[in-house]
């Protein structure tokens, strides 16, 4: 187990490397690592993690004996007059091909849209598309927004956004790390077609009481942490909105926002290498426009969870998670009778257990079981003016197994199988078998080739109309039991490695193809109540991604590029979804140019997104009174916009430059940090949409300066 010497927090992504053998491992979320198949005799180990002092040590390895080496890493201070510093080399020897870790430091280095935000950081990665400045909603490799599984400390979060999607509900200060899986999932992940966002919160300071206070132009927040009497720690993060003037730049109208979020965690040690943790999250949003003719929106999340981690005999790893998650969203009409109320509520009970066994030769077996008991309550009026108010109970169970073969260096192979049995209490239950295969070949110590295949299914969707510029309200519903599961097949190949002549420079190149079937799509041709609300669709997405990253104590650099093609088809009708961006390019640079000073810059470019063009207007009749009274109608109809071929147009290209400057002041045990950011430095008029009623062009963010003040103690 690897921990921080000052806080006692377990450290993940620590590189445990044997330079003479060219092998190693990275610590997991619990600080645990295992390296097998090491030759007898003295072996040199090199332990590195950006922000911590490097540890080098020789250990005597004996055949048939497990060596336990727990260590504490000390945070390092970068002295500007020191010329020789150590860059970080990532461990390459593994089979995961599309998994990208995100540290707290990487979240902070991205210039801030008012506040640091995890989802804004995810949007700079290759294969991830954000469609506007106004929302942190993202789309991964041609998948819809509801195809992303969001996990916080094992708890499923269904609506992770504040204020119409402008921010996520996860305070960046409370996040220890995250990882995004963009495809080719290992067997333990399922029930989403496109991605998994696995977020882990800070464990808390195990050695002393400490905290952070932060004030921005939008909100105030506080994070407190400290030890518990039971050889553990706790952490509490609270954020509350105060000012909404800056938010008006995002929505371009007088719209009072009010939001809050609370994240809590407590840990207790269970032996030398075990831990029991309790987690919680609460968030709420209220949007109440000044005009009585505009509806009121409310959203809330409440999640509770408990997890247990234990290492037995240094080769068995046990993990269990139990959680409850609630999401409630409501749209409440006021003076406008044309707006109908909507409601979406989910109550989700979840359990997951797994065991992992590490063999002496480096191989690994893993197996697990999960069950979920979700209840969906939704109420809305569809496009045919037909009201639906339903409560749906469901059940999901899944078992998985995987075997990772690492004894035949330089090759590694991971074989996995997942079986998800949906709605087992229903006579119309459906079985879903999902094979998973991963392969890795270390061509040399600095270059690896990888390939992966995975089949995944999904049985929950959101009701959205893609022609809406901004989706203000999304209703979660389960796929009916008598309908087949949505399905995706992922095919991925790629290379990753190090540029050896530049220490710390890593690259990744991947090509992918994703075949989508049995998709549930909104039926925009619905006319009367007998027509279905949804239509079955097929799809495919493919592309190439390149990622270059420099990780150094004094500077940081990132370059990402994506070339992507995405299509959907309903029968013979083929179209590009609104998040089909052909080219995406991001550059980030961070520099500690003097002691206490940090400068970060980001430039992003995106080719034009699809949209449906207007071809005319007419007065639509609903014929609601045709068969009543005298068999005639006297209504004049209501204005209706006629759209051309779906998403046949393209918006102009998008590009923007953001900068951030921070200054740190240390006074004994207190640290002050002042930050200033400027978004859209050269005031680019990036088009958001055309107002279909007035014909007015609506642009995204103008040049926007923001400031933040933070106190740490």
N, C-alpha and C positions, 0 to 999 in steps of 0.2 A: 504494500500500500504506500502511495506517495502523497505527502501532505505539505501544506504551506507551514513554514516554521513559525510565522507570526500569528496566524489565525487558526491553525489546526485544520483548515478546510482541505478536503481531499481534492487532488489535482488531476484533471483529465488531460489527454493529448500530450502527456509528457513522453518524450522520445527516449526509450531505453535501447541504446544501440551498442552493438559489439563491432567496432570498426575493423578488427582483424578478420572477422568472419563475414562481414557485410550483412548481418541479420539483426533483427531486433523486434520491438513491439512498442505500441503506444498504450498508455494507461486508459482505462475506460472511464465512464462517468463516476464510478466509485473509487477511482484512484488505483484500481487493481490492474496488474499485468501478469502475464505468464509467457515465458520463453522456453520452449522445449527443444530437444535434440541438439544440445550444446556439447561439443567434445570435452573429454576430461582434461584436467590441468588448469593452470592459471589463465583466466580470460579477462581482458580489459573491457570495462563498461564505461560508456559516456552517456550522461543523463542531461538532456537539454530541454528548456522551455523558455520561450521569449518572455523576458521580464524577470527571470530568475538566474541565479548564479549557476554556471555549469559545474556538474559533479563528475569527476573521473576516479574510477576505483578498480582495483583488481580483485577478483574473487576466485577461490579455489573450487573447481567443479569436480564432483566425484560421481562416478557411474552409479545409477540406481538410487541416487539421493537427491531429494528436493531441497534446494537452498532458498531460505526465506530472507529477503532483503527489503526491509521497510526503511524508507528514508524521508527526510524533511528537506525541502528546497527553500533556500533563502532568497527573498526578493532582492533584485540587484538595482542599483542606482547607476544610470548611465552618466558617466563623467564626460563632459564635452571635450576636455583636453586629452582624453585617452584615445590614441589612434587605433589601436588594435582591439576590435570587439568581435564577438562570436555571433554569426548568423545561425538560423535554425534550419536543420535538415529534417524533412518529414519522413516518417517511416513509410516505405512503399510496399512492403511485403504483405499484401492482403488482397482479398477478392472483391471487396466492395468497389464498384466502379463509378457510381454517380452519387456518392455520399460526400458532402462538403461540410466540415465543421466550421462554426462561427464562434469566435471567442468574444468576451466582453470588450476587449481592446479593439477588435475589428468593428464592433458596433459603434464605438465612440469615434473612430477615425473618419467615418463618413460625414461630410458636412451636414448639419442638422436642419431639417425642416421644422423649425421652432424647437423641437426636442429630439434627442437621439431616439431612434426607433428601430427595432429588430427588422420589421418588414421592409422598411426603406433600405436597410442593408442587404437583405435578401434580393431585392430588386436589381442590384448591380451584378449579380452572378449570371453567368451564361445560361441560357435556357429559361430565364425568368422574365416575364413581361409585366410591366405596370402600365396601364392604359392612360393614366393622367396624373398630374400633380395633385389633384383634388382628393385622391384616395390612395391608401396603402394596399388596396386589394391587388393581388398578384396572380398570375397564371403561369403554370409550369409545363413546358414542352407541349403546348397545344391543348392542355386540359382546362376545363372550366374551373371557376373559383370554388365550387362545392366539391371538387375532386381533390382538395388538399386536406389531409388529416392534420389537425393542430393538437399537439399533446403538450401539456404543462405538468411536469412531475408526475406523469402517468395518468393525468386527468384529461379527458376529451373536452375541448372547448369548441363550441359550435359557432359562436359569433365573436371573433377576437378583435373587433374594431370599435373605436370610439368615434363619435361625432361624424356620422355618415362615412366612416372609413378613413378619415384623415390621419388618425393615429391608431396604433394597436393598443390593446388594454394591458400590455406587458411593459411595465416600467423598466427601462434599460438598465437602471442601477440595480434592480433585483435579479437580473439574469446573470447566471454564472457562465453559461455557454448554450449553444444550440447546434443542431445539425439538420441539414436539409437533404433528404433522399429524393432525387429527381427521377428515379427509375431503377429497374432491376432490383427490387426490394429483396432483402433477406427474408427467410420464411416467417420470422416473427411478426412481420408487418402485413396488414391486409385491410380490406374494406374501403380503400380509396384507389382511384385509377391513376392519379398523376403524381402525387408527392406526399411525403411525410415531413412535418416540421416538428422535431422533438426538442423541446425547450426544458432546460433545467435551471432552477433558481439557485441563488447563493445559499450555502448551508448555514451561514452565520459565523461570527468570530467565536472560536472555542476558547480563546485565552483571555479576552477582556471585552468590556462594553465599548462599542464604537458606533458611529453613525454618519449619515450624510443628510444635509439640508440643501434643497435646490429651489430656486425661484426663476421662472421664465416669464415671458410675456403672455403665457396662456394659463399656466398652472403653478401651484406650489406642491412640493413633495418632500417626504422625509423617509429615510431608511434607518432603522435601528437594529442592532444585533448584539449578541453577547452569549456568554456561556450559561449552561444549565447545571444544576447540582448533580446531574446523573451522567457526567462525563460526556456532555453533548453541547448543543448550541441552538440558538433560535435567531430568526430574522423576521422583521415586519416592515413592509413597504406600504406607504399610503400616499396617494396622489389625488388632488382635487383641483378642478378648474376654477379660475378666478376671473379671468378677463377673456372677452370674446372679440375684441377689436381686431386682433391678428387673424382670427379664424374667418372673419368676413372676407379676407383676401382669397380664401379657398372657395367659398360658396357664392361670393359676389352679391350678397343681399343681407338685409338686416334679419338675422336668424339667431335668437338667443340659444346658446349651448350651455349645458350643464352636465358635467360628467365626473366620475370618481372611479378609482380602483384601489383595491387592497389585496396584497399578496402576503401570506404568512407561511412560516415553516418552522418546525421544531424537530431536532434530531436527538436520539438517545443511543449510546453505544450498547451493543449486545455482544460483548466479548471483544477480543483484540481486533478482529477483522469484520465485525458485523455492525449493522446500524438499523434502527427503526426510525422512520420519519413520518411526520404528520404534515400535510399540506392543505392550503386553502386559497381560494381566489374569490373575490367579490368585485363586481363592477356594475355601473349603472349609467345610463344616458337619458337625458330628457331634452327634446328639441321642441320648443313652443314658439312658433313664429308670431310676430306682432299682429299680423292680419288674422282676423277671426275666420276668414275663408280658407286659410291653410290649415291642414290637419296637425295634430300633435303626435309626436313619435316618442316611444319609450322602449328602451332595451335594458336587459339586466342579465348577468351571469352569476351563478353561485355554484362553486365546486368545492368538494371536500375529498381528501384522499389519504391513504395510509400505505406506506411501502416498507418492505423489509428486505435487506441485503445481508447475505452471510457467506463467508468463505469457510469451507470445511476441508481439513487435511491439505490445504494449499492447492487443491486441484478440483474441488467441487465448488461451484458458485450457484447459490440459490437466490432467487428474486421473486417476490410476490407484490402485487399491487391491488388495492381495493379502492374504488372511488365512486362518488355520486356527483353528477353534473346536471345543472338546470339552466336552461336558457328560456327567456320570455321576451317576446317582441310584440308590441302593440301599435297599431295606427288608429288614432281616435279622431274622427271628423268633428268639426265644430259647426260653424255657420253654413258651410257649403254642403248642401244635401246631395250633390252629385258625387261626392267622395264617400265610399263605403268603408266600414271598419274592417280591419284585418287583425288576425292574431296568429302567432306561431309560438308554441311552447314544447319543449323537450325535457323529459325527466329520464336520465340515463344512469343505470346502475351497472358497474363494470368490475370484473375480477380477472386478474391475469397472474399466472404462476409459471415459472420456468426453472430449469436446472441445466447447468453447463458443466461438462466434464473435460478437463484438459489432460491429454496423454503425455507421457514423457517424451515421445517422439515429435511433439508439436501439433499433433492432430487434435481436433476438438469436436465433441458431440454436444448438441443442444436439443432440447425438447421443451414444449410448453403447451399450456391449455388456457383458454379464455372463454368467458361467457359475458354477454351483455343483454340487459333487459331494458330496451328503450320504450318510452311511451310518447307518442306524438299527438298533440292537440293543435289543430289548425282550423281557421275560419277565414273565408274570403269569398268574394264574388268574382266569378270568372268573366271572360270577355263576352259571353252570351247573357250576362246579367243573371246567372244561375248561382244561388248561394250554396256554399258548402261549409258545414260545421261538423267536424269529425274528430273522434279520438281513436287512434290506432295503437294497439299494443303489439309488440314484436319480441322476438328473442333471437339471439345469435350465439352460436357456440363455435369454437374453432380449436383445432389441434394442429401442431406443427412439429416438424423434426428437421434437423439439418446436421450434416457431417462435413466438416472442413478438413481437408487432407493437406498437410503442410510438410510431410516428412520427405517428399521427393523434390528437394530443392534442385533447381530454381523454379519449380512449378508448384502451383497451389490450385486446388479444386474444391468448390463448395457445392454440395448437392442438398437440396431442400425440397420439402413437400408440405403444403398447407392445405387443410380441408376446413372450409367454412360451411357450417350447416345452418342456414337461415330459417327462422320461424319454425323451430322444431316442434312447437306446440300446435302447429297448424297442419291440417291434412294436405296442404299444398306446399309443404316444405321443399326446398331445393338444395341440392348438394353442389358445392363448388370445390373442385380439386385444382390446386394451383401449384404446378412444378416451378422450382427456382434453381437456376444453375449459374455459378460464377466461376471464372477461370482467370488465373494470373500467371504470367511468366516474367520472371526477373531476367531480362536480357543481359543486364549488367547491374552493378550496385546503384547506378544512377538512372536506370531506364526500365520501365515495366510495360508489358502489354497486357490488356485485360479485355474480357468479353463476358457478357451476361445475358441471360434470358429469364423473364418472369411473366407469369400470367396472374392477373389480379381481377377482382370483382368488386362491385359496389352496389348497395341496395338502399341508398338514401340520396335524395336529390333536393335541390331548392327550386321553387317556382319563380322563374324570372322571365322577363321579356327582353330579349337581346336588343331590341330596337330602342329601349330606354337608354338615354345618355348616361344617367346615374340611377342605379337601382337603390331606391331609398328603403325598400322593405322586401325581404326575401323570406319565403315560407318553406320550412323544412318538412318534407313528407317522405314516407317510406315507399319504395317500389312495391306494388301489390304482390301478394304471395303467389298468385297464379301467373305472374309475368317473369320472364327470364332475367337473370342478373345482368347489369351492365358489365362489360368485359373489355379488358385491354391486354394485349400481348406486347411486351417490351423486348426489343432487340438492341443491344448496345455493344460497341467495340471502342477501344481507345488506347492511348498511350499516356503515361504520366512519368515525371522524373525531375531531375535537377539539372540545371545548367552549371556544370562543374566549375567553369572558370569564373563564375560570379557567385560567391558564397551566399546561400539563402534564397537563390532564385529558383522557383519551382514552376513547372508548366503542366498543363493537362490539355489533351486533344481528344475529343470524342465525336463519334457519329452514332446517331440513333434512329430507330424507326419504331413507331407505335401504331398498332392496328387496333381500332376501337369498334366494338360491335354492341348491338342492343342498347344504344344510347337512348335516353328519354329526352325529347326536345319539345319546346313550347310549340303548340299548334296555332300558328298565326292565321290560318285559313278558317278557323272556327266561325260558323255563322249562327247556328242555333244550338239549343241545349242537347240535341241528339248527337252532335259531333263530339269527338273525343277532345279532351283538353290537351292531350299530348300526342306526339307522333314518334314512332321509332326511327332512329337514325343510325347511320354508320359513319365511320370517320377514319382518317389516318393523319399522322403528323410525322415529319422526318426533318433532320437537320444535322448541322455540324456546329460544334462549340469549341472555342479555344479560351484557355484561362492561363494567365501568367501572373505570378505573385512573388514579390520580394519581401522577405520577413527579416528585419534587422533591428537591433535595439535602438538605433538612431533614426531610421527612416523606414517607410513602408510604401510599397507600390503594388498596384493591381491593375491589370488590363483584362477585359473580357470582351469576347465577340461571339455573336450567335447568328447563324443563317438558318432560318426555319420556314417550313411550309406546312400549313394545316388546312384540311378540308373536312367538311361535313356533307353528308348526303342523306336526303329523305326521298326514297324511291329514286327517280331519275333526276331529281333536283339537287344540284351540287352548289355549295357556297363556302366562303371563307368566314369563320367566326370573327367577331369584332376584335379579338385579341391576337389575330394572325399578323404578327409583325415580321416582315421579311428580314430586316437587318437590325441588330441591336449592338451598340458599342459603348463601353464604359471605361473610363480611366480614372483612377484614384491615386493620389500621391500624398504622403504624410512625412513631415520632416521636423525633427527636434533640432532647430537651427541654433539654439542657445539654451543655456540652463533655465528651465522653467517655461520656455516658449515652445509652442507646437503650432504648426501651420499645416492645414489639410485643404486639398482642392479636389473637386470632382467635375469631370466633363462627361456628358452623356449624349448619345445620338440614337435616334430611332426612326426608321422609315415609316411612312404613313400607314395608319390603321384603317381597316375597312369600315364603311358606313353605308346605310341605305339612303339613296337619293329620293327626293320628293319629285313626283311627276304630276300631282294635281290634288284638288280638294273636291269633296262632294258632301251633300247632306245625306247621312245614313239613316234609314228607317229600320226600327227594330221589330215592327209588326207584332208588338205585344198585345194589341187589342183586336186583332183581325178576326178571331173566332169568338169574340164576346159581343154582346148586344146585337147590332144590325149587320155584323159581318163586314164592317168597313173601319178604316182608321182615319183619324183627323189630325194626327201629329205631323209636324213639318220636318221632322228629322233633326239631327244634330251634326255639326261640322265634323268631318272625318278626313284625315290626311291619307292620300294615296301614295304609297312608296313603290319605287321601282324594284328591279331585281335585287334580292337580298344581298347587301354588303358588296354591291358591284362598284361602288366608288371608293376612293382612297383619300384620306386627309393629307395635308402637307406634312413634310418631314418635321421631326421634333429634335431640338438640341438645346442644351442649357449648361451653364457654368455656375458652380457653387463654390464658395470658399469659406473657411473657418479658421479663426485665430484664437488661441487660448493662452492664458498666462497663469502660472501657478505660483503661489506665495506660501512658503512654509514658515510657521511661527511655533517652534517647539512641537507640541503635540496636535496642533491645529493646522489644517491646510485650507487655503482659499483658492478657488479657481474661477476666473472670469473668462467668459467665452463670448465671441461675437461671430455671427455668420451672416453671409449675404447670399441669398438664393437668386438665381437668374441674373448674374452680375451684369451682362450686357443687354438685359431687358428684352430678350427675345419674345416675340409675340407668337407663342405656340398655340395653335388652334385647338380648342376643346370640342366645340360643336357649333352648328348653325341652329338658331332657334327656329323651329318649324312653323311657328305662328307668325313671328315678326320678320323672319329672314335675317335677323341680326347675327353677326359673327361673335361668338363668345370665346375668349382666349383664356388660357390657364394663368398661372401665377405671374405677376409682374416682378420687377426687381423688389426684393423683400429683405430688409435687414432685421436681424433678431439678436437678442442678447440673453445670456444665462449667467447666473451667479450661484456658486456652490461652495458649501462649507463642509469639510470632512474632519472628523475628530475620533 
